[in-house]
């Protein structure tokens, strides 16, 4: 409807292809705890991931059957959803996933993002907060924004303050040893190389009554002359004649 709000992003795919894409993304998300994709795919997969966590917290036979229909690896992901993940978010009212913008991962400059499960082993905001605290001197006080982030990342995490302190100590040691001075990887290539472009066939612009740059003629295979085998006595006479002449 013109002027109406968009209910979901089609992602330039058909309905079946879009559903398969989102199922694949959420399966990878619950398997690896964090995935990197484009911004629009991450926002759409986030909606499905939130519904899956809600199904896990309900913990009924109907919710288990629904989760099995969504995951591509139900034998591995369903026990994880209704086990560790359900226990992790038992006291959390909502907001089980997070989308963080990152620099484009490909050379076409497509908007990229990280989709992750919060309060997990790969929580990006938890790690960045610990890195900020690790760079501060012992006598320096934290500002209001850092204090707010500390509260956010430790509020629903079990034994969150101790885990944050351990990560801060680890990052300080890595920073002193120079391990933390890493360089980001180059964007992945999506366009063909110049050599491939040069080898591609592009028709030139010519008048309508002419053919565009014709292909070179194919080489004609030469017919091989078939030599009939000589008889045995002819070969014998020839060899005797050579011996006599020698």
Order of alpha helices (4+ residues) and beta strands (2+ residues): alpha-beta-alpha-alpha-alpha-beta-beta-alpha-alpha-alpha-alpha-alpha
